[in-house]
Amino acid sequence: MFEVRPKPGLVGIVGAGGAGLAAAQAMQARGVPYVLWETGSGLGGNSR
Ligand SMILES: Cc1cc2nc3c(=O)[nH]c(=O)nc-3n(C[C@H](O)[C@H](O)[C@H](O)COP(=O)(O)OP(=O)(O)OC[C@H]3O[C@@H](n4cnc5c(N)ncnc54)[C@H](O)[C@@H]3O)c2cc1C
């Protein structure tokens, strides 16, 4: 059984593709501080 237990602190998200943006949205909705790194020039990853 897999259980997610949120811990206080800063979450690091690598890549602003669909997965990264979804993770950022989930963090935002839960009030969890995060930093999102994107190496490219825009958001969206492969779907751009
Ligand atoms: C040619 C092609 C066509 C596709 N067509 C479709 C389609 O029609 N429909 C569909 O549903 N899916 C399609 N897909 C699949 C879809 O693009 C992927 O499933 C989806 O983009 C994966 O999202 P992701 O966030 O995991 O990765 P990605 O979209 O690849 O995003 C990853 C991001 O991380 C960034 N990154 C990488 N390394 C670092 C680093 N070290 N530091 C900071 N940032 C970093 C990249 O610049 C990128 O912005 C296609 C894929 C390809 C290649």
The ligand as an SDF file (V2000), in Angstrom:
LIG
                    3D

 53 58  0  0  0  0  0  0  0  0999 V2000
    6.6280   13.9120  -31.3830 C   0  0  0  0  0  0  0  0  0  0  0  0
    5.7050   13.7410  -30.1900 C   0  0  0  0  0  0  0  0  0  0  0  0
    4.3370   13.8140  -30.3900 C   0  0  0  0  0  0  0  0  0  0  0  0
    3.4500   13.6470  -29.3210 C   0  0  0  0  0  0  0  0  0  0  0  0
    2.1270   13.7280  -29.5510 N   0  0  0  0  0  0  0  0  0  0  0  0
    1.2580   13.6020  -28.5260 C   0  0  0  0  0  0  0  0  0  0  0  0
   -0.1530   13.7220  -28.7360 C   0  0  0  0  0  0  0  0  0  0  0  0
   -0.6200   13.9450  -29.8470 O   0  0  0  0  0  0  0  0  0  0  0  0
   -0.9780   13.5730  -27.6630 N   0  0  0  0  0  0  0  0  0  0  0  0
   -0.5050   13.3090  -26.4120 C   0  0  0  0  0  0  0  0  0  0  0  0
   -1.3040   13.1860  -25.4670 O   0  0  0  0  0  0  0  0  0  0  0  0
    0.8180   13.1930  -26.2030 N   0  0  0  0  0  0  0  0  0  0  0  0
    1.7120   13.3170  -27.2150 C   0  0  0  0  0  0  0  0  0  0  0  0
    3.0510   13.1650  -26.9950 N   0  0  0  0  0  0  0  0  0  0  0  0
    3.5000   12.8140  -25.6570 C   0  0  0  0  0  0  0  0  0  0  0  0
    3.5630   14.0440  -24.7810 C   0  0  0  0  0  0  0  0  0  0  0  0
    4.3290   15.0600  -25.4170 O   0  0  0  0  0  0  0  0  0  0  0  0
    4.2420   13.6310  -23.5040 C   0  0  0  0  0  0  0  0  0  0  0  0
    3.5720   12.5470  -22.9170 O   0  0  0  0  0  0  0  0  0  0  0  0
    4.2230   14.7640  -22.4970 C   0  0  0  0  0  0  0  0  0  0  0  0
    4.7220   15.9480  -23.0680 O   0  0  0  0  0  0  0  0  0  0  0  0
    5.0780   14.3500  -21.3190 C   0  0  0  0  0  0  0  0  0  0  0  0
    5.0470   15.4210  -20.4120 O   0  0  0  0  0  0  0  0  0  0  0  0
    6.1990   15.5880  -19.3880 P   0  0  0  0  0  0  0  0  0  0  0  0
    5.8530   16.7920  -18.5550 O   0  0  0  0  0  0  0  0  0  0  0  0
    6.4590   14.3040  -18.6690 O   0  0  0  0  0  0  0  0  0  0  0  0
    7.5200   15.8340  -20.2540 O   0  0  0  0  0  0  0  0  0  0  0  0
    7.8690   16.9840  -21.2980 P   0  0  0  0  0  0  0  0  0  0  0  0
    6.6750   17.5150  -22.0010 O   0  0  0  0  0  0  0  0  0  0  0  0
    8.9960   16.4120  -22.0970 O   0  0  0  0  0  0  0  0  0  0  0  0
    8.4230   18.1610  -20.3750 O   0  0  0  0  0  0  0  0  0  0  0  0
    9.6480   18.0800  -19.7190 C   0  0  0  0  0  0  0  0  0  0  0  0
   10.1470   19.4940  -19.4280 C   0  0  0  0  0  0  0  0  0  0  0  0
   11.2800   19.4100  -18.5620 O   0  0  0  0  0  0  0  0  0  0  0  0
   12.2570   20.3130  -19.0280 C   0  0  0  0  0  0  0  0  0  0  0  0
   13.5390   19.8290  -18.5180 N   0  0  0  0  0  0  0  0  0  0  0  0
   14.2080   18.7000  -18.8840 C   0  0  0  0  0  0  0  0  0  0  0  0
   15.3230   18.5590  -18.1660 N   0  0  0  0  0  0  0  0  0  0  0  0
   15.3580   19.6210  -17.3120 C   0  0  0  0  0  0  0  0  0  0  0  0
   16.2810   20.0300  -16.3200 C   0  0  0  0  0  0  0  0  0  0  0  0
   17.3900   19.3250  -16.0250 N   0  0  0  0  0  0  0  0  0  0  0  0
   16.0420   21.1840  -15.6330 N   0  0  0  0  0  0  0  0  0  0  0  0
   14.9180   21.9160  -15.9110 C   0  0  0  0  0  0  0  0  0  0  0  0
   14.0100   21.5630  -16.8420 N   0  0  0  0  0  0  0  0  0  0  0  0
   14.2290   20.4260  -17.5330 C   0  0  0  0  0  0  0  0  0  0  0  0
   12.1400   20.3010  -20.5330 C   0  0  0  0  0  0  0  0  0  0  0  0
   12.6800   21.4830  -21.1070 O   0  0  0  0  0  0  0  0  0  0  0  0
   10.6040   20.2380  -20.6860 C   0  0  0  0  0  0  0  0  0  0  0  0
   10.0050   21.5290  -20.7230 O   0  0  0  0  0  0  0  0  0  0  0  0
    3.9580   13.3730  -28.0300 C   0  0  0  0  0  0  0  0  0  0  0  0
    5.3490   13.3000  -27.8310 C   0  0  0  0  0  0  0  0  0  0  0  0
    6.2130   13.4870  -28.8920 C   0  0  0  0  0  0  0  0  0  0  0  0
    7.6990   13.4280  -28.6740 C   0  0  0  0  0  0  0  0  0  0  0  0
  1  2  1  0
  2  3  1  0
  2 52  2  0
  3  4  2  0
  4  5  1  0
  4 50  1  0
  5  6  2  0
  6  7  1  0
  6 13  1  0
  7  8  2  0
  7  9  1  0
  9 10  1  0
 10 11  2  0
 10 12  1  0
 12 13  2  0
 13 14  1  0
 14 15  1  0
 14 50  1  0
 15 16  1  0
 16 17  1  0
 16 18  1  0
 18 19  1  0
 18 20  1  0
 20 21  1  0
 20 22  1  0
 22 23  1  0
 23 24  1  0
 24 25  2  0
 24 26  1  0
 24 27  1  0
 27 28  1  0
 28 29  2  0
 28 30  1  0
 28 31  1  0
 31 32  1  0
 32 33  1  0
 33 34  1  0
 33 48  1  0
 34 35  1  0
 35 36  1  0
 35 46  1  0
 36 37  1  0
 36 45  1  0
 37 38  2  0
 38 39  1  0
 39 40  1  0
 39 45  2  0
 40 41  1  0
 40 42  2  0
 42 43  1  0
 43 44  2  0
 44 45  1  0
 46 47  1  0
 46 48  1  0
 48 49  1  0
 50 51  2  0
 51 52  1  0
 52 53  1  0
M  END
$$$$
